[in-house]
Amino acid sequence: MFTVIKSETPEEADGILRKVMNKANLANEDWGTIQTIISYGKLLGKLTFPEAVIFN
């Protein structure tokens, strides 16, 4: 935020803020992908080993 505050023009501040927002959105998408992969792994584990407690 200090970088945005210290920027000399509104366009520069907007550009910096856009970069940060894009990185945050990318991280959020990556986290969603990781959660989906984990869910599919658990489903596969439950189907393969229905009595295993680890997949609950």
C-alpha distance matrix in Angstrom:
0.0 3.8 5.3 5.1 6.2 8.6 10.0 13.6 14.5 13.6 14.9 12.7 9.5 11.5 12.5 9.3 8.5 12.2 12.2 9.9 12.0 15.1 14.6 14.2 17.2 19.1 18.7 19.8 22.8 23.7 23.8 26.0 28.2 28.6 29.6 32.1 33.6 34.0 35.7 38.1 38.8 39.7 41.9 43.7 44.2 45.7 48.0 49.1 49.4 49.9 51.0 48.2 46.0 43.0 42.1 42.0
3.8 0.0 3.8 5.4 5.0 6.0 8.5 12.0 13.8 13.8 15.5 12.8 10.2 13.1 14.0 10.8 11.1 14.8 14.5 12.7 15.3 18.1 17.5 17.5 20.6 22.2 21.8 23.3 26.1 26.7 27.0 29.4 31.5 31.6 32.9 35.5 36.7 37.1 39.0 41.3 41.9 42.9 45.2 46.8 47.2 48.8 51.2 52.1 52.4 53.0 54.1 51.1 48.9 45.8 45.1 45.2
5.3 3.8 0.0 3.8 5.4 5.1 6.2 9.9 11.6 12.0 12.9 9.7 7.9 11.0 11.0 7.8 9.3 12.6 12.0 11.1 14.1 16.3 15.9 16.6 19.6 20.8 20.9 22.7 25.2 25.8 26.5 29.0 30.6 31.1 32.6 35.0 36.1 36.8 38.8 40.8 41.5 42.8 44.9 46.4 47.0 48.8 50.9 51.8 52.3 53.1 54.3 51.4 49.5 46.2 45.4 45.7
5.1 5.4 3.8 0.0 3.8 5.5 5.3 8.8 9.5 8.9 10.2 7.8 4.8 7.9 9.0 6.5 7.0 10.5 11.1 10.4 12.5 15.1 15.5 16.0 18.5 20.2 20.7 22.0 24.4 25.6 26.3 28.3 30.2 31.0 32.3 34.5 35.9 36.8 38.5 40.5 41.5 42.7 44.6 46.3 47.1 48.7 50.7 51.8 52.5 53.1 54.5 51.7 49.7 46.6 45.5 45.6
6.2 5.0 5.4 3.8 0.0 3.8 5.6 8.4 9.8 9.6 12.0 10.1 7.3 10.6 12.3 10.2 10.4 14.1 14.9 13.9 15.8 18.7 19.1 19.2 21.7 23.7 23.9 25.1 27.7 28.9 29.3 31.4 33.5 34.1 35.2 37.5 39.1 39.8 41.4 43.6 44.5 45.6 47.6 49.3 50.0 51.5 53.7 54.8 55.4 55.8 57.0 54.2 52.1 49.1 48.1 48.0
8.6 6.0 5.1 5.5 3.8 0.0 3.8 6.4 9.0 10.3 12.3 9.7 8.3 12.0 12.9 10.9 12.3 15.6 15.9 15.5 17.9 20.3 20.5 21.2 23.8 25.4 25.7 27.2 29.7 30.5 31.3 33.5 35.3 35.9 37.4 39.6 40.9 41.7 43.5 45.6 46.4 47.6 49.7 51.2 51.9 53.6 55.7 56.7 57.3 57.9 59.2 56.2 54.3 51.1 50.2 50.4
10.0 8.5 6.2 5.3 5.6 3.8 0.0 3.8 5.8 7.4 8.7 6.0 5.5 9.3 9.9 8.8 10.7 13.5 14.0 14.4 16.7 18.6 19.3 20.4 22.7 24.1 25.0 26.6 28.6 29.7 30.8 32.8 34.4 35.4 36.9 38.9 40.2 41.3 43.1 44.9 45.9 47.3 49.2 50.6 51.6 53.3 55.2 56.2 57.1 57.8 59.2 56.4 54.6 51.4 50.3 50.6
13.6 12.0 9.9 8.8 8.4 6.4 3.8 0.0 3.8 7.0 8.6 6.8 7.7 10.9 11.7 11.6 13.6 15.9 16.7 17.6 19.7 21.4 22.5 23.7 25.7 27.1 28.3 29.8 31.7 32.9 34.2 36.0 37.6 38.7 40.3 42.1 43.4 44.7 46.4 48.1 49.2 50.7 52.5 53.9 55.0 56.7 58.5 59.6 60.5 61.2 62.7 60.0 58.2 55.0 53.8 54.1
14.5 13.8 11.6 9.5 9.8 9.0 5.8 3.8 0.0 3.8 5.3 5.2 6.4 8.7 10.0 10.9 12.5 14.3 15.8 17.1 18.5 20.1 21.8 23.0 24.4 26.1 27.6 28.9 30.5 32.0 33.5 35.0 36.5 38.0 39.5 41.0 42.6 44.0 45.5 47.1 48.5 50.0 51.5 53.0 54.3 55.9 57.6 58.8 59.9 60.5 62.2 59.6 57.9 54.8 53.3 53.6
13.6 13.8 12.0 8.9 9.6 10.3 7.4 7.0 3.8 0.0 3.8 5.4 5.0 6.1 8.6 9.9 10.4 12.0 14.3 15.4 16.2 18.0 20.1 20.9 22.0 24.1 25.7 26.6 28.1 30.0 31.4 32.6 34.3 36.0 37.2 38.6 40.4 41.9 43.1 44.8 46.4 47.7 49.1 50.8 52.2 53.6 55.2 56.6 57.7 58.1 59.9 57.4 55.7 52.7 51.1 51.2
14.9 15.5 12.9 10.2 12.0 12.3 8.7 8.6 5.3 3.8 0.0 3.8 5.4 5.0 6.1 8.7 9.8 10.3 12.4 14.4 15.1 16.2 18.5 19.8 20.6 22.3 24.3 25.4 26.5 28.4 30.1 31.2 32.6 34.5 36.0 37.1 38.8 40.5 41.8 43.2 44.8 46.4 47.7 49.1 50.7 52.3 53.7 55.0 56.3 56.9 58.8 56.4 54.9 51.8 50.1 50.4
12.7 12.8 9.7 7.8 10.1 9.7 6.0 6.8 5.2 5.4 3.8 0.0 3.8 5.4 5.1 6.3 8.6 9.8 10.8 12.6 14.2 15.4 16.9 18.6 20.0 21.3 23.0 24.5 25.9 27.2 28.9 30.5 31.8 33.3 35.0 36.4 37.8 39.4 41.0 42.4 43.7 45.4 47.0 48.3 49.6 51.4 52.9 54.0 55.2 56.0 57.8 55.1 53.6 50.4 48.9 49.4
9.5 10.2 7.9 4.8 7.3 8.3 5.5 7.7 6.4 5.0 5.4 3.8 0.0 3.8 5.4 5.2 6.1 8.5 10.0 10.8 12.2 14.2 15.7 16.6 18.3 20.1 21.4 22.6 24.4 25.9 27.2 28.7 30.4 31.8 33.2 34.8 36.4 37.7 39.2 40.9 42.2 43.7 45.3 46.8 48.0 49.6 51.3 52.6 53.6 54.1 55.8 53.2 51.5 48.4 46.9 47.1
11.5 13.1 11.0 7.9 10.6 12.0 9.3 10.9 8.7 6.1 5.0 5.4 3.8 0.0 3.8 5.5 5.1 6.0 8.6 9.9 10.3 12.0 14.2 15.1 16.0 18.0 19.8 20.7 22.1 24.0 25.5 26.6 28.3 30.0 31.3 32.7 34.4 36.0 37.2 38.8 40.4 41.8 43.2 44.8 46.2 47.7 49.2 50.6 51.8 52.3 54.1 51.7 50.1 47.1 45.4 45.5
12.5 14.0 11.0 9.0 12.3 12.9 9.9 11.7 10.0 8.6 6.1 5.1 5.4 3.8 0.0 3.8 5.4 5.0 6.3 8.8 9.8 10.5 12.5 14.3 15.2 16.5 18.5 19.9 21.0 22.5 24.4 25.7 27.0 28.7 30.4 31.6 33.0 34.8 36.2 37.6 39.0 40.8 42.2 43.5 44.9 46.7 48.1 49.3 50.6 51.3 53.2 50.7 49.3 46.1 44.5 45.0
9.3 10.8 7.8 6.5 10.2 10.9 8.8 11.6 10.9 9.9 8.7 6.3 5.2 5.5 3.8 0.0 3.8 5.4 5.2 6.4 8.7 10.0 10.9 12.6 14.4 15.6 16.9 18.6 20.2 21.3 22.9 24.7 26.0 27.3 29.0 30.7 31.9 33.3 35.1 36.6 37.8 39.4 41.1 42.4 43.6 45.4 47.1 48.1 49.2 49.9 51.7 48.9 47.4 44.2 42.8 43.3
8.5 11.1 9.3 7.0 10.4 12.3 10.7 13.6 12.5 10.4 9.8 8.6 6.1 5.1 5.4 3.8 0.0 3.8 5.5 5.2 6.1 8.6 10.0 10.6 12.2 14.2 15.4 16.4 18.3 19.9 21.1 22.6 24.4 25.7 27.0 28.7 30.4 31.6 33.1 34.9 36.2 37.6 39.1 40.7 42.0 43.5 45.2 46.5 47.5 48.0 49.7 47.1 45.5 42.4 40.9 41.1
12.2 14.8 12.6 10.5 14.1 15.6 13.5 15.9 14.3 12.0 10.3 9.8 8.5 6.0 5.0 5.4 3.8 0.0 3.8 5.4 5.0 6.0 8.6 9.8 10.3 12.1 14.1 15.1 16.3 18.1 19.8 20.9 22.4 24.2 25.6 26.9 28.5 30.2 31.5 33.0 34.5 36.1 37.4 38.9 40.4 42.0 43.4 44.7 46.0 46.6 48.5 46.1 44.7 41.6 39.8 40.2
12.2 14.5 12.0 11.1 14.9 15.9 14.0 16.7 15.8 14.3 12.4 10.8 10.0 8.6 6.3 5.2 5.5 3.8 0.0 3.8 5.5 5.2 6.3 8.7 10.0 10.6 12.4 14.3 15.4 16.5 18.4 20.1 21.1 22.6 24.5 25.9 27.1 28.7 30.4 31.8 33.0 34.8 36.4 37.5 38.9 40.8 42.3 43.3 44.5 45.4 47.2 44.6 43.3 40.0 38.5 39.1
9.9 12.7 11.1 10.4 13.9 15.5 14.4 17.6 17.1 15.4 14.4 12.6 10.8 9.9 8.8 6.4 5.2 5.4 3.8 0.0 3.8 5.5 5.2 6.2 8.7 9.9 10.6 12.3 14.3 15.3 16.6 18.5 20.1 21.1 22.7 24.5 25.9 27.1 28.8 30.5 31.6 33.1 34.9 36.3 37.4 39.1 40.9 41.9 42.9 43.6 45.3 42.6 41.0 37.8 36.4 36.8
12.0 15.3 14.1 12.5 15.8 17.9 16.7 19.7 18.5 16.2 15.1 14.2 12.2 10.3 9.8 8.7 6.1 5.0 5.5 3.8 0.0 3.8 5.4 5.0 6.1 8.5 9.8 10.4 12.3 14.1 15.2 16.5 18.4 19.9 21.1 22.6 24.4 25.7 27.0 28.8 30.2 31.6 33.1 34.7 36.0 37.5 39.2 40.5 41.6 42.0 43.9 41.4 39.8 36.8 35.1 35.3
15.1 18.1 16.3 15.1 18.7 20.3 18.6 21.4 20.1 18.0 16.2 15.4 14.2 12.0 10.5 10.0 8.6 6.0 5.2 5.5 3.8 0.0 3.8 5.4 5.1 6.1 8.6 9.8 10.5 12.2 14.2 15.3 16.5 18.3 20.0 21.1 22.6 24.4 25.8 27.1 28.6 30.3 31.7 33.0 34.5 36.2 37.6 38.8 40.2 40.9 42.9 40.4 39.2 36.1 34.2 34.8
14.6 17.5 15.9 15.5 19.1 20.5 19.3 22.5 21.8 20.1 18.5 16.9 15.7 14.2 12.5 10.9 10.0 8.6 6.3 5.2 5.4 3.8 0.0 3.8 5.5 5.1 6.2 8.6 9.9 10.4 12.3 14.3 15.3 16.4 18.4 20.0 21.0 22.5 24.4 25.8 26.9 28.6 30.3 31.5 32.7 34.6 36.2 37.2 38.3 39.2 41.0 38.3 37.1 33.8 32.2 33.0
14.2 17.5 16.6 16.0 19.2 21.2 20.4 23.7 23.0 20.9 19.8 18.6 16.6 15.1 14.3 12.6 10.6 9.8 8.7 6.2 5.0 5.4 3.8 0.0 3.8 5.4 5.1 6.2 8.7 9.8 10.5 12.4 14.3 15.3 16.6 18.5 20.1 21.1 22.7 24.6 25.7 27.1 28.8 30.4 31.4 33.0 34.9 36.1 37.0 37.5 39.2 36.6 35.1 32.0 30.4 30.8
17.2 20.6 19.6 18.5 21.7 23.8 22.7 25.7 24.4 22.0 20.6 20.0 18.3 16.0 15.2 14.4 12.2 10.3 10.0 8.7 6.1 5.1 5.5 3.8 0.0 3.8 5.4 5.0 6.2 8.6 9.8 10.6 12.4 14.3 15.4 16.6 18.5 20.1 21.2 22.8 24.4 25.9 27.1 28.8 30.2 31.7 33.2 34.6 35.8 36.3 38.3 35.9 34.6 31.6 29.6 30.0
19.1 22.2 20.8 20.2 23.7 25.4 24.1 27.1 26.1 24.1 22.3 21.3 20.1 18.0 16.5 15.6 14.2 12.1 10.6 9.9 8.5 6.1 5.1 5.4 3.8 0.0 3.8 5.4 5.1 6.1 8.6 9.9 10.6 12.3 14.3 15.3 16.6 18.4 20.0 21.2 22.5 24.4 25.8 27.0 28.5 30.3 31.7 32.8 34.2 35.0 37.0 34.6 33.5 30.4 28.4 29.3
18.7 21.8 20.9 20.7 23.9 25.7 25.0 28.3 27.6 25.7 24.3 23.0 21.4 19.8 18.5 16.9 15.4 14.1 12.4 10.6 9.8 8.6 6.2 5.1 5.4 3.8 0.0 3.8 5.4 5.0 6.1 8.6 9.8 10.4 12.3 14.2 15.3 16.5 18.4 20.0 21.0 22.5 24.4 25.7 26.7 28.6 30.3 31.3 32.3 33.1 34.9 32.2 30.9 27.7 26.1 26.8
19.8 23.3 22.7 22.0 25.1 27.2 26.6 29.8 28.9 26.6 25.4 24.5 22.6 20.7 19.9 18.6 16.4 15.1 14.3 12.3 10.4 9.8 8.6 6.2 5.0 5.4 3.8 0.0 3.8 5.4 5.1 6.3 8.7 9.9 10.7 12.5 14.4 15.4 16.6 18.6 20.0 21.2 22.7 24.5 25.7 27.1 28.9 30.3 31.2 31.6 33.5 31.1 29.6 26.7 24.8 25.1
22.8 26.1 25.2 24.4 27.7 29.7 28.6 31.7 30.5 28.1 26.5 25.9 24.4 22.1 21.0 20.2 18.3 16.3 15.4 14.3 12.3 10.5 9.9 8.7 6.2 5.1 5.4 3.8 0.0 3.8 5.4 5.1 6.3 8.7 9.9 10.6 12.4 14.3 15.4 16.7 18.4 20.1 21.2 22.7 24.3 25.8 27.1 28.6 29.9 30.5 32.7 30.5 29.5 26.5 24.3 24.9
23.7 26.7 25.8 25.6 28.9 30.5 29.7 32.9 32.0 30.0 28.4 27.2 25.9 24.0 22.5 21.3 19.9 18.1 16.5 15.3 14.1 12.2 10.4 9.8 8.6 6.1 5.0 5.4 3.8 0.0 3.8 5.4 5.0 6.2 8.7 9.9 10.6 12.4 14.3 15.4 16.5 18.4 20.0 21.1 22.4 24.4 25.8 26.8 28.1 29.0 31.0 28.5 27.7 24.5 22.5 23.6
23.8 27.0 26.5 26.3 29.3 31.3 30.8 34.2 33.5 31.4 30.1 28.9 27.2 25.5 24.4 22.9 21.1 19.8 18.4 16.6 15.2 14.2 12.3 10.5 9.8 8.6 6.1 5.1 5.4 3.8 0.0 3.8 5.4 5.0 6.2 8.6 9.9 10.6 12.3 14.4 15.3 16.5 18.4 20.0 20.9 22.5 24.4 25.6 26.4 27.1 28.8 26.3 25.0 21.9 20.1 20.8
26.0 29.4 29.0 28.3 31.4 33.5 32.8 36.0 35.0 32.6 31.2 30.5 28.7 26.6 25.7 24.7 22.6 20.9 20.1 18.5 16.5 15.3 14.3 12.4 10.6 9.9 8.6 6.3 5.1 5.4 3.8 0.0 3.8 5.4 5.1 6.2 8.7 9.9 10.6 12.4 14.2 15.4 16.6 18.4 19.9 21.1 22.7 24.3 25.4 25.7 27.8 25.7 24.6 21.8 19.4 19.9
28.2 31.5 30.6 30.2 33.5 35.3 34.4 37.6 36.5 34.3 32.6 31.8 30.4 28.3 27.0 26.0 24.4 22.4 21.1 20.1 18.4 16.5 15.3 14.3 12.4 10.6 9.8 8.7 6.3 5.0 5.4 3.8 0.0 3.8 5.4 5.1 6.2 8.6 9.8 10.6 12.3 14.3 15.3 16.5 18.2 20.0 21.1 22.4 23.9 24.7 27.0 24.8 24.3 21.3 18.9 20.0
28.6 31.6 31.1 31.0 34.1 35.9 35.4 38.7 38.0 36.0 34.5 33.3 31.8 30.0 28.7 27.3 25.7 24.2 22.6 21.1 19.9 18.3 16.4 15.3 14.3 12.3 10.4 9.9 8.7 6.2 5.0 5.4 3.8 0.0 3.8 5.4 5.2 6.2 8.6 10.0 10.5 12.3 14.3 15.3 16.3 18.3 20.0 20.9 21.9 22.9 24.9 22.3 21.6 18.4 16.4 17.8
29.6 32.9 32.6 32.3 35.2 37.4 36.9 40.3 39.5 37.2 36.0 35.0 33.2 31.3 30.4 29.0 27.0 25.6 24.5 22.7 21.1 20.0 18.4 16.6 15.4 14.3 12.3 10.7 9.9 8.7 6.2 5.1 5.4 3.8 0.0 3.8 5.5 5.1 6.2 8.7 9.8 10.5 12.3 14.2 15.1 16.5 18.4 19.8 20.6 21.0 22.9 20.6 19.6 16.7 14.4 15.1
32.1 35.5 35.0 34.5 37.5 39.6 38.9 42.1 41.0 38.6 37.1 36.4 34.8 32.7 31.6 30.7 28.7 26.9 25.9 24.5 22.6 21.1 20.0 18.5 16.6 15.3 14.2 12.5 10.6 9.9 8.6 6.2 5.1 5.4 3.8 0.0 3.8 5.4 5.0 6.2 8.5 9.9 10.6 12.3 14.1 15.3 16.6 18.2 19.6 20.0 22.4 20.6 20.1 17.6 14.6 15.6
33.6 36.7 36.1 35.9 39.1 40.9 40.2 43.4 42.6 40.4 38.8 37.8 36.4 34.4 33.0 31.9 30.4 28.5 27.1 25.9 24.4 22.6 21.0 20.1 18.5 16.6 15.3 14.4 12.4 10.6 9.9 8.7 6.2 5.2 5.5 3.8 0.0 3.8 5.4 5.2 6.1 8.6 9.9 10.5 12.1 14.2 15.3 16.2 17.8 18.9 21.3 19.2 19.1 16.2 13.6 15.5
34.0 37.1 36.8 36.8 39.8 41.7 41.3 44.7 44.0 41.9 40.5 39.4 37.7 36.0 34.8 33.3 31.6 30.2 28.7 27.1 25.7 24.4 22.5 21.1 20.1 18.4 16.5 15.4 14.3 12.4 10.6 9.9 8.6 6.2 5.1 5.4 3.8 0.0 3.8 5.5 5.0 6.2 8.6 9.8 10.3 12.2 14.2 15.1 15.9 16.7 18.7 16.3 15.8 12.8 10.4 12.1
35.7 39.0 38.8 38.5 41.4 43.5 43.1 46.4 45.5 43.1 41.8 41.0 39.2 37.2 36.2 35.1 33.1 31.5 30.4 28.8 27.0 25.8 24.4 22.7 21.2 20.0 18.4 16.6 15.4 14.3 12.3 10.6 9.8 8.6 6.2 5.0 5.4 3.8 0.0 3.8 5.4 5.1 6.2 8.6 9.7 10.5 12.4 14.1 15.0 15.1 17.5 15.7 15.2 13.0 9.8 10.8
38.1 41.3 40.8 40.5 43.6 45.6 44.9 48.1 47.1 44.8 43.2 42.4 40.9 38.8 37.6 36.6 34.9 33.0 31.8 30.5 28.8 27.1 25.8 24.6 22.8 21.2 20.0 18.6 16.7 15.4 14.4 12.4 10.6 10.0 8.7 6.2 5.2 5.5 3.8 0.0 3.8 5.4 5.0 6.1 8.5 9.8 10.5 12.1 13.9 14.5 17.3 15.9 16.3 14.2 10.8 12.6
38.8 41.9 41.5 41.5 44.5 46.4 45.9 49.2 48.5 46.4 44.8 43.7 42.2 40.4 39.0 37.8 36.2 34.5 33.0 31.6 30.2 28.6 26.9 25.7 24.4 22.5 21.0 20.0 18.4 16.5 15.3 14.2 12.3 10.5 9.8 8.5 6.1 5.0 5.4 3.8 0.0 3.8 5.4 5.1 6.0 8.6 9.9 10.4 11.7 13.1 15.5 13.5 14.1 11.5 8.7 11.5
39.7 42.9 42.8 42.7 45.6 47.6 47.3 50.7 50.0 47.7 46.4 45.4 43.7 41.8 40.8 39.4 37.6 36.1 34.8 33.1 31.6 30.3 28.6 27.1 25.9 24.4 22.5 21.2 20.1 18.4 16.5 15.4 14.3 12.3 10.5 9.9 8.6 6.2 5.1 5.4 3.8 0.0 3.8 5.4 4.9 6.1 8.6 9.7 10.1 10.6 12.7 10.8 10.9 8.8 5.4 7.7
41.9 45.2 44.9 44.6 47.6 49.7 49.2 52.5 51.5 49.1 47.7 47.0 45.3 43.2 42.2 41.1 39.1 37.4 36.4 34.9 33.1 31.7 30.3 28.8 27.1 25.8 24.4 22.7 21.2 20.0 18.4 16.6 15.3 14.3 12.3 10.6 9.9 8.6 6.2 5.0 5.4 3.8 0.0 3.8 5.4 5.1 6.2 8.5 9.8 9.7 12.7 11.9 12.6 11.4 7.7 9.3
43.7 46.8 46.4 46.3 49.3 51.2 50.6 53.9 53.0 50.8 49.1 48.3 46.8 44.8 43.5 42.4 40.7 38.9 37.5 36.3 34.7 33.0 31.5 30.4 28.8 27.0 25.7 24.5 22.7 21.1 20.0 18.4 16.5 15.3 14.2 12.3 10.5 9.8 8.6 6.1 5.1 5.4 3.8 0.0 3.8 5.5 5.1 6.0 8.4 9.5 12.7 11.8 13.5 12.1 9.0 11.6
44.2 47.2 47.0 47.1 50.0 51.9 51.6 55.0 54.3 52.2 50.7 49.6 48.0 46.2 44.9 43.6 42.0 40.4 38.9 37.4 36.0 34.5 32.7 31.4 30.2 28.5 26.7 25.7 24.3 22.4 20.9 19.9 18.2 16.3 15.1 14.1 12.1 10.3 9.7 8.5 6.0 4.9 5.4 3.8 0.0 3.8 5.4 5.1 5.7 7.4 9.8 8.3 10.1 8.7 6.1 9.4
45.7 48.8 48.8 48.7 51.5 53.6 53.3 56.7 55.9 53.6 52.3 51.4 49.6 47.7 46.7 45.4 43.5 42.0 40.8 39.1 37.5 36.2 34.6 33.0 31.7 30.3 28.6 27.1 25.8 24.4 22.5 21.1 20.0 18.3 16.5 15.3 14.2 12.2 10.5 9.8 8.6 6.1 5.1 5.5 3.8 0.0 3.8 5.5 5.2 4.7 7.7 7.3 8.9 8.9 5.9 7.7
48.0 51.2 50.9 50.7 53.7 55.7 55.2 58.5 57.6 55.2 53.7 52.9 51.3 49.2 48.1 47.1 45.2 43.4 42.3 40.9 39.2 37.6 36.2 34.9 33.2 31.7 30.3 28.9 27.1 25.8 24.4 22.7 21.1 20.0 18.4 16.6 15.3 14.2 12.4 10.5 9.9 8.6 6.2 5.1 5.4 3.8 0.0 3.8 5.7 5.6 9.3 10.0 12.3 12.4 9.6 11.4
49.1 52.1 51.8 51.8 54.8 56.7 56.2 59.6 58.8 56.6 55.0 54.0 52.6 50.6 49.3 48.1 46.5 44.7 43.3 41.9 40.5 38.8 37.2 36.1 34.6 32.8 31.3 30.3 28.6 26.8 25.6 24.3 22.4 20.9 19.8 18.2 16.2 15.1 14.1 12.1 10.4 9.7 8.5 6.0 5.1 5.5 3.8 0.0 3.8 6.1 9.1 9.2 12.2 12.1 10.2 12.8
49.4 52.4 52.3 52.5 55.4 57.3 57.1 60.5 59.9 57.7 56.3 55.2 53.6 51.8 50.6 49.2 47.5 46.0 44.5 42.9 41.6 40.2 38.3 37.0 35.8 34.2 32.3 31.2 29.9 28.1 26.4 25.4 23.9 21.9 20.6 19.6 17.8 15.9 15.0 13.9 11.7 10.1 9.8 8.4 5.7 5.2 5.7 3.8 0.0 3.8 5.6 5.6 9.0 9.5 8.4 10.9
49.9 53.0 53.1 53.1 55.8 57.9 57.8 61.2 60.5 58.1 56.9 56.0 54.1 52.3 51.3 49.9 48.0 46.6 45.4 43.6 42.0 40.9 39.2 37.5 36.3 35.0 33.1 31.6 30.5 29.0 27.1 25.7 24.7 22.9 21.0 20.0 18.9 16.7 15.1 14.5 13.1 10.6 9.7 9.5 7.4 4.7 5.6 6.1 3.8 0.0 3.8 5.7 8.3 9.9 8.4 9.5
51.0 54.1 54.3 54.5 57.0 59.2 59.2 62.7 62.2 59.9 58.8 57.8 55.8 54.1 53.2 51.7 49.7 48.5 47.2 45.3 43.9 42.9 41.0 39.2 38.3 37.0 34.9 33.5 32.7 31.0 28.8 27.8 27.0 24.9 22.9 22.4 21.3 18.7 17.5 17.3 15.5 12.7 12.7 12.7 9.8 7.7 9.3 9.1 5.6 3.8 0.0 3.8 6.4 9.1 8.9 9.6
48.2 51.1 51.4 51.7 54.2 56.2 56.4 60.0 59.6 57.4 56.4 55.1 53.2 51.7 50.7 48.9 47.1 46.1 44.6 42.6 41.4 40.4 38.3 36.6 35.9 34.6 32.2 31.1 30.5 28.5 26.3 25.7 24.8 22.3 20.6 20.6 19.2 16.3 15.7 15.9 13.5 10.8 11.9 11.8 8.3 7.3 10.0 9.2 5.6 5.7 3.8 0.0 3.8 5.6 6.4 8.0
46.0 48.9 49.5 49.7 52.1 54.3 54.6 58.2 57.9 55.7 54.9 53.6 51.5 50.1 49.3 47.4 45.5 44.7 43.3 41.0 39.8 39.2 37.1 35.1 34.6 33.5 30.9 29.6 29.5 27.7 25.0 24.6 24.3 21.6 19.6 20.1 19.1 15.8 15.2 16.3 14.1 10.9 12.6 13.5 10.1 8.9 12.3 12.2 9.0 8.3 6.4 3.8 0.0 3.8 5.6 5.7
43.0 45.8 46.2 46.6 49.1 51.1 51.4 55.0 54.8 52.7 51.8 50.4 48.4 47.1 46.1 44.2 42.4 41.6 40.0 37.8 36.8 36.1 33.8 32.0 31.6 30.4 27.7 26.7 26.5 24.5 21.9 21.8 21.3 18.4 16.7 17.6 16.2 12.8 13.0 14.2 11.5 8.8 11.4 12.1 8.7 8.9 12.4 12.1 9.5 9.9 9.1 5.6 3.8 0.0 3.8 5.7
42.1 45.1 45.4 45.5 48.1 50.2 50.3 53.8 53.3 51.1 50.1 48.9 46.9 45.4 44.5 42.8 40.9 39.8 38.5 36.4 35.1 34.2 32.2 30.4 29.6 28.4 26.1 24.8 24.3 22.5 20.1 19.4 18.9 16.4 14.4 14.6 13.6 10.4 9.8 10.8 8.7 5.4 7.7 9.0 6.1 5.9 9.6 10.2 8.4 8.4 8.9 6.4 5.6 3.8 0.0 3.8
42.0 45.2 45.7 45.6 48.0 50.4 50.6 54.1 53.6 51.2 50.4 49.4 47.1 45.5 45.0 43.3 41.1 40.2 39.1 36.8 35.3 34.8 33.0 30.8 30.0 29.3 26.8 25.1 24.9 23.6 20.8 19.9 20.0 17.8 15.1 15.6 15.5 12.1 10.8 12.6 11.5 7.7 9.3 11.6 9.4 7.7 11.4 12.8 10.9 9.5 9.6 8.0 5.7 5.7 3.8 0.0
